């Protein structure tokens, strides 16, 4: 009996507690606290429209030095990898055989000139005798023919002398361009044959070319902007992305390449310090045009929804407005906003997950102020 009474008492107490709890009133509403965010103001800058691509450095001139006469190499007058000027002496081929040929040709020329002078004297005499009828017309014509043959032989000997002198000059091989020497391909003592085999390759490094390609879909934009003037090209090394060199677009190929659908272009860049090297890959940025006073925001600020990109714009009363935007070309750490924002609009940079459209926000100071690059800015990617 006592245990039943105890159980009944406990049950009555639990019912009383439950009834008391049901009698309390719940809060009528819940006020969500403002979301903590950092904001950045949209800015207006002149920004370039460009095409980024990968290219390769190419020497502006490449010359393969070949011997023009046969003979033994007797002199080497440069070191491998030397910077050469036009006219610098490179190789010497044994000149003695060609000196002998020149002396022989000069002696033959002297002989022919002596024969020509004699023919002139005899012809002059026969011309005087013809007037007195002392010689026949046939004899006169024969002397004239002898003189003509002697004069032709003199010209032939003069040509032989010139050819011998030219071959002697070819025994000294000089640099035809300003450039950098490669590794020599022959040593002193080797016998070379005329117009066969290369002795040395010289490449001109200043200016230097940057060859790159674009897709055929970009060709129309390139052609349209080329009509406005010469296009600029920024070229940078992969390991030095913040040090671009500016050049000019100097070549557009005349056809789209089969199979790849690309078009070859070439930029010419000053390279007096040999910053770029033939055969090395480079990053090329072809500047097509410039958008004046485009609106820029940090690339991390826009969010993506099912309806497209958007940003939260913070008004003066700290209310967040969801603003759909149309994004343009990216500019390093920033992106162009074609529609939806004006310069000076404050947009949420961090804390977007806690923001409700139309809700209040608590603006915190950003950790660092982001500054967009100038027009034609550097690529830090």
C-alpha distance (Angstrom), angle and dihedral (degrees) to the residues before:
residue distance angle dihedral
X1 . . .
X2 3.77 . .
X3 3.84 92.9 .
X4 3.84 91.3 51.2
X5 3.79 90.7 51.1
X6 3.83 90.0 50.3
X7 3.84 92.7 51.4
X8 3.81 91.5 47.9
X9 3.80 91.3 51.0
X10 3.83 92.7 51.0
X11 3.83 91.1 49.6
X12 3.80 91.8 51.4
X13 3.83 90.5 51.0
X14 3.84 93.1 51.2
X15 3.80 91.5 49.7
X16 3.78 90.1 50.9
X17 3.80 92.4 51.4
X18 3.82 91.5 48.8
X19 3.78 92.3 50.2
X20 3.78 90.6 49.1
X21 3.80 91.2 51.6
X22 3.79 92.8 49.4
X23 3.74 89.3 52.5
X24 3.89 93.5 62.6
X25 3.86 117.2 96.6
X26 3.88 119.5 -123.5
X27 3.82 120.0 -133.5
X28 3.80 111.0 -81.7
X29 3.91 94.3 -135.9
X30 3.88 145.4 2.8
X31 3.84 120.0 -130.9
X32 3.85 110.7 -151.9
X33 3.82 112.2 -141.4
X34 3.85 118.3 -119.5
X35 3.82 114.4 -87.8
X36 3.79 114.6 -110.9
X37 3.82 108.6 -123.3
X38 3.78 140.6 158.2
X39 3.80 119.3 -134.6
X40 3.78 136.1 -155.3
X41 3.78 126.3 -163.8
X42 3.79 118.5 -122.4
X43 3.81 111.1 -118.5
X44 3.81 135.5 -156.7
X45 3.80 119.7 -128.2
X46 3.77 139.6 156.2
X47 3.80 103.5 -104.5
X48 3.80 130.8 -175.4
X49 3.77 126.7 -121.0
X50 3.77 105.5 -138.7
X51 3.78 147.7 162.3
X52 3.80 118.0 -130.8
X53 3.77 118.9 -153.4
X54 3.79 143.4 150.1
X55 3.80 120.3 -103.7
X56 3.76 142.9 162.6
X57 3.80 133.8 -116.7
X58 3.81 114.3 -114.9
X59 3.81 128.7 -172.7
X60 3.79 112.2 -111.1
X61 3.83 91.3 -135.9
X62 3.80 130.2 21.3
X63 3.82 120.4 -172.8
X64 3.78 126.2 -175.9
X65 3.80 108.6 -154.4
X66 3.82 111.5 -138.2
X67 3.82 128.8 176.3
X68 3.81 115.5 -108.4
X69 3.81 93.6 -163.7
X70 3.79 132.0 40.1
X71 3.78 122.6 -114.4
X72 3.77 148.1 95.4
X73 3.82 121.5 -54.5
X74 3.80 106.3 -117.8
X75 3.81 101.8 165.2
X76 3.80 138.3 40.3
X77 3.82 113.5 -171.5
X78 3.83 106.9 177.4
X79 3.78 140.6 49.8
X80 3.77 124.6 -120.4
X81 3.80 111.6 -89.6
X82 3.81 94.6 18.6
X83 3.80 122.1 152.1
X84 3.79 105.6 -117.0
X85 3.79 134.6 -159.7
X86 3.77 128.2 -152.0
X87 3.81 108.2 -79.2
X88 3.81 97.7 20.6
X89 3.82 110.7 147.0
X90 3.81 113.1 -112.1
X91 3.82 111.7 165.2
X92 3.80 138.3 5.1
X93 3.80 121.5 -149.5
X94 3.83 116.9 -158.5
X95 3.83 101.6 -84.1
X96 3.82 99.2 -168.4
X97 3.84 98.0 93.1
X98 3.79 90.2 49.3
X99 3.80 93.0 46.5
X100 3.82 87.7 55.3
X101 3.81 90.7 49.2
X102 3.78 89.9 50.8
X103 3.81 92.6 50.5
X104 3.81 90.5 49.1
X105 3.81 91.7 49.6
X106 3.81 91.2 48.6
X107 3.83 90.8 51.5
X108 3.81 91.1 50.1
X109 3.77 89.5 49.7
X110 3.79 91.3 52.3
X111 3.83 89.9 51.0
X112 3.79 92.6 49.9
X113 3.78 92.4 48.1
X114 3.82 90.4 52.4
X115 3.81 90.0 51.3
X116 3.79 90.0 48.3
X117 3.81 92.7 51.1
X118 3.82 90.2 51.4
X119 3.78 90.8 49.1
X120 3.81 89.6 51.2
X121 3.85 91.8 53.0
X122 3.80 93.0 47.7
X123 3.78 92.6 46.4
X124 3.82 91.0 50.8
X125 3.81 90.3 52.8
X126 3.77 93.4 48.9
X127 3.79 90.3 49.3
X128 3.83 89.9 57.8
X129 3.83 92.0 45.1
X130 3.79 91.3 50.3
X131 3.80 90.3 60.3
X132 3.85 89.7 56.9
X133 3.82 91.7 43.3
X134 3.84 89.7 -118.4
X135 3.83 91.3 130.5
X136 3.73 131.4 34.0
X137 3.79 126.0 -109.6
X138 3.80 89.1 -112.7
X139 3.80 92.9 57.9
X140 3.81 89.9 48.1
X141 3.81 91.0 51.8
X142 3.79 91.5 49.7
X143 3.82 91.5 54.5
X144 3.78 90.4 47.9
X145 3.81 90.1 51.5
X146 3.82 90.3 49.1
X147 3.81 89.8 53.5
X148 3.80 92.3 48.5
X149 3.81 91.0 51.3
X150 3.81 91.3 48.3
X151 3.81 91.4 51.1
X152 3.82 91.2 49.5
X153 3.78 90.8 50.0
X154 3.80 90.1 52.0
X155 3.80 90.9 53.5
X156 3.79 89.8 47.9
X157 3.81 90.8 51.5
X158 3.80 91.1 47.3
X159 3.81 88.8 54.4
X160 3.81 89.8 49.3
X161 3.81 90.0 52.2
X162 3.79 91.0 48.9
X163 3.81 91.1 49.4
X164 3.81 91.7 48.8
X165 3.80 90.7 48.7
X166 3.81 90.3 48.8
X167 3.81 91.7 51.5
X168 3.79 88.8 50.5
X169 3.80 89.9 52.3
X170 3.81 89.3 51.2
X171 3.80 88.2 62.2
X172 3.82 87.2 76.7
X173 3.81 110.1 60.5
X174 3.81 115.8 -158.7
X175 3.78 134.2 -175.4
X176 3.82 111.8 -91.4
X177 3.83 94.6 -162.2
X178 3.77 143.3 27.9
X179 3.77 106.1 -99.3
X180 3.75 150.0 105.8
X181 3.79 121.5 -70.0
X182 3.76 120.4 -127.7
X183 3.79 125.8 -152.0
X184 3.81 113.7 -51.5
X185 3.78 114.6 -112.8
X186 3.83 98.4 -156.4
X187 3.79 135.1 41.9
X188 3.78 133.5 -148.8
X189 3.79 111.3 -71.5
X190 3.78 97.4 34.2
X191 3.79 117.4 125.4
X192 3.81 113.3 -132.5
X193 3.79 130.4 -166.2
X194 3.78 125.2 -135.4
X195 3.82 115.3 -91.0
X196 3.80 94.2 -5.3
X197 3.78 126.1 108.0
X198 3.78 130.7 3.3
X199 3.78 123.3 -93.3
X200 3.81 98.1 -172.4
X201 3.81 142.0 -11.3
X202 3.82 119.4 -134.4
X203 3.81 122.2 -166.9
X204 3.77 126.4 -166.5
X205 3.81 111.3 -134.3
X206 3.81 101.7 -179.7
X207 2.94 112.6 92.8
X208 3.78 100.1 18.3
X209 3.80 131.3 -166.5
X210 3.79 128.4 -125.2
X211 3.80 110.2 -156.5
X212 3.80 117.4 -162.6
X213 3.79 140.5 151.5
X214 3.78 137.3 -128.9
X215 3.77 129.8 -162.5
X216 3.77 119.4 -99.9
X217 3.82 88.4 -114.3
X218 3.82 89.0 65.9
X219 3.81 94.0 46.6
X220 3.81 95.3 87.2
X221 3.80 92.8 54.7
X222 3.80 91.2 47.8
X223 3.80 93.5 49.7
X224 3.81 91.8 46.5
X225 3.79 93.3 52.5
X226 3.81 93.6 42.7
X227 3.80 87.6 65.0
X228 3.81 88.1 64.4
X229 3.81 92.7 57.1
X230 3.79 143.2 -73.2
X231 3.79 112.0 -28.5
X232 3.79 122.5 -130.6
X233 3.79 122.9 -126.3
X234 3.80 125.0 -161.2
X235 3.80 113.1 -152.8
X236 3.79 124.6 -169.8
X237 3.77 137.4 170.9
X238 3.81 116.7 -111.4
X239 3.81 91.4 -120.4
X240 3.83 93.2 46.8
X241 3.82 104.6 46.9
X242 3.82 93.0 157.5
X243 3.82 95.5 56.5
X244 3.80 108.4 70.4
X245 3.80 123.0 175.0
X246 3.78 117.7 -147.5
X247 3.78 121.0 -133.2
X248 3.78 139.3 156.2
X249 3.78 132.3 -101.8
X250 3.81 104.1 -113.3
X251 3.80 104.4 164.5
X252 3.79 138.5 40.6
X253 3.79 116.5 179.5
X254 3.79 118.9 -119.1
X255 3.82 96.9 -127.7
X256 3.79 143.4 33.4
X257 3.79 111.3 -109.7
X258 3.79 114.3 -109.2
X259 3.78 115.1 -116.7
X260 3.81 97.0 12.5
X261 3.80 100.9 54.4
X262 3.80 90.9 -141.0
X263 3.79 134.8 127.4
X264 3.80 124.3 -141.8
X265 3.81 119.7 -127.0
X266 3.79 132.4 179.4
X267 3.78 132.0 -153.1
X268 3.80 125.3 -164.1
X269 3.81 115.2 -140.9
X270 3.83 130.5 -176.0
X271 3.81 108.6 -114.6
X272 3.80 108.6 172.5
X273 3.81 91.6 142.7
X274 3.83 92.3 48.8
X275 3.80 90.1 -119.8
X276 3.80 90.1 152.3
X277 3.80 121.6 51.6
X278 3.81 128.3 -155.3
X279 3.79 113.3 -98.3
X280 3.81 95.6 19.4
X281 3.79 120.4 126.5
X282 3.80 116.9 -115.9
X283 3.79 138.0 -176.8
X284 3.80 111.3 -117.8
X285 3.80 126.0 -163.1
X286 3.80 115.2 -166.9
X287 3.82 109.5 -156.0
X288 3.81 108.5 -146.0
X289 3.82 102.0 174.7
X290 3.80 143.4 -35.8
X291 3.80 128.5 -106.0
X292 3.79 109.0 -142.0
X293 3.81 115.7 -132.9
X294 3.79 96.1 -11.9
X295 3.82 117.6 -179.0
X296 3.81 112.6 -111.0
X297 3.80 131.2 -168.1
X298 3.81 130.8 172.9
X299 3.79 109.9 -81.7
X300 3.82 90.5 -126.3
X301 3.82 93.9 59.1
X302 3.84 102.5 72.8
X303 3.81 116.0 82.5
X304 3.79 127.6 -157.3
X305 3.79 126.0 -125.0
X306 3.79 134.6 168.9
X307 3.83 88.3 -88.9
X308 3.78 94.8 49.5
X309 3.82 137.7 -93.1
X310 3.80 120.9 -19.1
X311 3.81 141.7 168.7
X312 3.78 134.2 -153.3
X313 3.80 112.0 -116.6
X314 3.82 115.9 -157.7
X315 3.82 114.4 -143.2
X316 3.79 127.6 -152.4
X317 3.82 91.7 -91.8
X318 3.85 90.4 54.8
X319 3.79 92.9 -106.5
X320 3.82 117.3 144.9
X321 3.81 117.7 -131.7
X322 3.80 121.2 -165.2
X323 3.82 105.0 -132.0
X324 3.86 121.7 -171.7
X325 3.81 111.0 -140.4
X326 3.78 138.6 -170.0
X327 3.79 111.7 -134.1
X328 3.78 125.9 -147.7
X329 3.78 133.6 -173.6
X330 3.76 120.2 -24.6
X331 3.80 117.0 -115.8
X332 3.80 107.2 -160.2
X333 3.86 105.3 -75.3
X334 3.82 91.9 -4.4
X335 3.77 135.2 67.4
X336 3.81 130.8 -149.5
X337 3.81 116.4 -116.6
X338 3.79 107.7 -148.7
X339 3.82 95.6 -176.0
X340 3.77 137.0 7.9
X341 3.81 104.2 45.3
X342 3.78 140.9 64.6
X343 3.77 129.2 -153.7
X344 3.81 109.5 -85.1
X345 3.81 96.9 30.5
X346 3.78 110.4 137.0
X347 3.78 111.4 -130.5
X348 3.78 130.6 -172.5
X349 3.79 110.8 -103.6
X350 3.81 101.3 177.3
X351 3.80 133.7 11.6
X352 3.80 96.8 45.6
X353 3.81 92.9 142.4
X354 3.80 91.2 67.2
X355 3.81 95.6 46.9
X356 3.80 121.9 103.4
X357 3.84 119.5 -163.4
X358 3.78 106.1 -101.6
X359 3.80 92.0 11.1
X360 3.76 128.3 123.9
X361 3.77 122.4 -99.0
X362 3.76 134.7 -162.8
X363 3.81 109.9 -135.2
X364 3.77 116.4 -140.6
X365 3.76 125.2 -167.1
X366 3.82 111.8 -97.9
X367 3.79 116.8 -115.2
X368 3.80 92.4 -125.9
X369 3.77 134.7 9.0
X370 3.80 110.6 -119.8
X371 3.79 116.0 -143.0
X372 3.80 119.6 -162.7
X373 3.81 118.7 -129.8
X374 3.81 121.7 -103.4
X375 3.78 121.9 -105.2
X376 3.80 109.1 -61.7
X377 3.80 88.5 19.8
X378 3.76 126.0 -174.6
X379 3.76 123.2 -89.6
X380 3.78 110.8 -122.9
X381 3.74 95.3 175.1
